[in-house]
Structures are given as structure tokens and as C-alpha cells.
């Protein structure tokens, strides 16, 4: 299948849809997941279009995973998490639902299970507050 530039993440990247952005550089962007599996659930995307890992230009992976690492460190600090899970899905059978390459970065806490990615949207004020926590952690380095 080919890349569809009408997907929701492409629209966010073009500024056609809002998102609670926490980080952006020339190659990547990170923003809050609207249906988080836990507090601080963040998505990291390359700006270059690709459906997923399977069709992406390997040249983008360095910048993408440098940003994933930066965000993983920031969400761990911002939420005083015990750990961080990093997930990436490819095609429907894996659970991928938006067809622009993206990586999930989720703070984890001992004994607290992840919520299902249910379609239940988080309140905008909660997403905004969580985004500010992550931005503050990024600013501290």
C-alpha cells in the first residue's frame, strides 16, 4: 500500500489539525496521544512521509530514534516514572491504526497496567498540562 497524505498525522504535521506538541526539530515532531494508555503517552513522528517502518527511508531512523530517546528520558523525569515503554506498530494485524510512521513513548509505573487504546479521548486540559510537564523536563535537559 502507498502513503496516504490525508491521514490524521499528516494533517497535524501540516498544521491542519491541532495537537499538543512537546518537541519539534527539522526532522521530527512529538505530541501527546489523544487516547493515552497512561499519563504522558507521547507520539514521536518523522516529518518525512512513510506508512510505517516497513516502507520508511532508513536515513530517517537516526533522527527519529534520537528524538524517541530524548522523549523517553523527558517523560520518565516529568512523570517520575519507574520506566518507559517504547512501541511501534506496522500494518493492521500489529495494531497500527494511523498510517504514518510513529513511535509510542509511555511512562510506566510499577503495578499500574496500561489502559487500552480504546478510542476514549483524554480531556484537552489534561493533555495540555501533561505536555507542559514534558516541555519543562526537556528544557532542564
N, C-alpha and C positions, 0 to 999 in steps of 0.2 A: 504494500500500500504506500501511497505517497503522502507527503506532508500536507496537511490542510491548514492554511493560514487563517481560517476562521475559528480555530479552536480558542477557548477562553484564555489560555495563557498567552497566545499570540496577541489577542486583543489587549490584555494587560500590558504586555511589552510595548505595544504601540500607544498606550495611554488612552485607549478607547473605553476601558473598564477600570474602575478604581481597585486599589489593593493597598494593604498596609505594608508598604515597603520598609525593609530594615537595612538593606545594603544594596549598593549598585556600583559596578565599575564598568569598564569598557566592554567586558566580555560576558558578565553575569549579572543576575539580579536575584534578590532573596526577598520573600514576602511571607506574611502569615497565611497559613492554611485556613480557609473559611470554615472547614469542617474538621477541626483539630481532633486528633486522637489523644491529646493531652495538652496541658498548658505549655505554650511556647512552640507548638508544632509549626515549623517553618519549612518553606519550599525554596530550593535553590535551582535556578534555571540558567542554561546558557542562552545568550541572546540569539545565537545562530540557530536557524530553524532546523529541527530534526524531529522525527516522530518519536524516537526513543534511542536507547543505547545501540540498538542493532543497526540503525542507518546513519548514526551521527559521524561526522568527520572526527577521527581520532585526535586531530590537532586541538580540539576544544577541551579535551579532558583535563589537561593540566590546569587551566584557569578554573574550570568547573569544580574540580576537587580541591583546589586551593581555597575556593570560596566555601565549599562544604566544610572543610576543616575549620576555617575561620568562624563559621556559624556554629559548628558543633561546640567549639570552645566557648563561644559567647553565650549560647543557650544554657550550657552547663553552669556557667557563672551566674547568669541572670536569674535562673530559677533555683539555684542552689541544688542542682540535680545530682543524683548518685551516679548517673551515667547518661549516655546519649545513644540512641539508635539511629542508624542511617539506612534508609531503604530506597530502593529504586525498582520500578516495575516496567516490564516490557510486553506489550500486547494484552488483549483482554483476558486470556487464560491466567495471566500472572496477577491480575487485579488492576492493570492500568486503565484509567477512565478518561484521562485528558492526554491527547496525543501530541504533546510537545515534551521533549526530554526534560525530566525534573527529578530532583532528589529530595526525599523527605528527611528532615532533621528534627528529632523529637527528644526532648529531655525525658529521662526515665528516673523513677523513684522506686526504691526497694519496696516490694509488696503491693505496688499500685499497678494494676493492669492497664494496658492501653484501651481506650474506648474504641468501639467500632467506627470505621469511616462511614457513618450512617446516612449522611445527607442532611443531618441536623446542623444548621449553621450557628456558629458562635455569635454572641452579641457583639456589635461593632465596637462598643466601648471597651469590652474585654480584649478584643483583638488590638485595639489602639494602645491600651495600657501595656499589654504584653510586648508589642512592637517597641514601645519606649524603653522597656526593661532591656531588651536585646540591643537596641541602639546605644544605650548607656554602657552596657558591657563591652560592646565593640569600641566605643570611644576610649574606654580605660585600657584597651589592648588586651 
